[in-house]
Amino acid sequence: MNFFVEAAAASLLIFGGIFLLIGSIGLARLPDIYTRLHAPTKATTLGIAGVLVASCIIQTNRQGSLSINEWLITLFLMITAPVAANMIAKAALHHDIEPIHRTQGKELMKTARERQAPTAQAPEDKK
């Protein structure tokens, strides 16, 4: 394998591994659910993207054509991670899980918790 391909893949693996480690430590050490959501959705997603791009580089060099599987997995992770974090945050919000005392903007949580879905209004009969 070409030295530059190996160097690029190795640097991306190190980059991804560092971000995966940071995300894992953040998931274990952050104080409440709202701050814990940042670790897997930001750092860990970036870390796994680095690992997948390194895999794509190696497979592309090995096969001689562009390896698209890793790009599709990365795209799927980049789309689903924020959606999952949003759903977890909404569930925690509606179950009245309190944030840590240092959290700013707690009054916004109360208004979001009391918000209700819009009701469907029947269309008026046109004469």
N, C-alpha and C positions, 0 to 999 in steps of 0.2 A: 504494500500500500504506500502511497505517496506520503512523504514526511509532512507536507502542509495539510493534507487531509487528516492525518493522525493528530497533528498539533491543534487543528481547529476542533476536532471532535473531543480531544482531551480537555481543551479549555472550556468548551461548552458543558462537558460532564462535570468539571470542577465548579463552574458557575452554577449549574443546576443543583449540584449536591450541596453547595453552600446555602442556596435559597431554600432547599428542602429542609436542611437542618435548622435554619432560622425559623421557618414556618412551624416545624414540629416543636421547637422550644417555646415559641410564642403560644402555641395551642395549649401547652402544658402549664405555662407560667402566668398568662394574663388573667386578671382577676374576675371578670364576669363574662357572661355569654355574649354581650354586645361587642366587647373588645376582642374576645376570642375569635369572632367571625373574621377578623382581618387576617389572621395568620394563615388559615387554609385557603382563603379566597385570593389573597394577594401573593404572599411569598411562596407558598407551596405550588400554586398554579404556575408562577413564573419559573420555579425550579423544575417542575416536570416538563414544562415547555422546552427548557434548555436541554434536558435529557433526550426528549423526543427529537429535537432538531439535530443533536449529535448522532442519534440513531439514523435519522434521515440521510445525513451526510455519509455515514459509513455504508449504508445500504445502497445509496445512489452510486457510490464509487465501486462497490462490489458488483452490482448488477449492470452497470453501464447505462442505465436509464433512470429517470427521476422516480424516486420512491415516494408515492403520494400518501401511503397509509399513515405515516407518522404525522403528516400535516393535517389529515382529517381528524386524528385523535386530538391533536393540539387545538384545532378549531372547536371541536366538541367540548373540550375542557374549558376553553375561554368563554364559551357561551353558557354552559351549565353552572359553572362555579358562582357567578354573581346572582343567578336566579335562585340557586339553592340557599345562598347566604341571605337573600332577601326573604325567602319563605321561612327560614329559621328565625330571623329577627322578628318577623310578623307574628310567628307563633309564640315567641318569648314575650312579645309586647302584649298580646291578647291573654296570656296566662299570668299577667301582672308580675312578671319577674323584674325586680327592681335593679337598676344599675348601681354601680358603686357611687359613693357619696360625692366624689370629685367630678362626676359627669355634668357637663354643661348642657343647658337646654332641656332640662327634665320636664318643663311645662309643655313642651311640644309633644312629649310622649303621652301626656294625659289627653290632649286633643286628638291625637292619632288613635288612641285606644277607644275613645268615645265615638269616633266617626262610624257612621253606618253606611251600608250600601244604598245607593239611590233606589227609590221605589219606582216601579214602572207605572207611568201614567197612561191611562186609556186615551187614545186620540179622540178629539172632539168630533162629533158627527157634523159633517158639512151639509148644509141645506142647499 
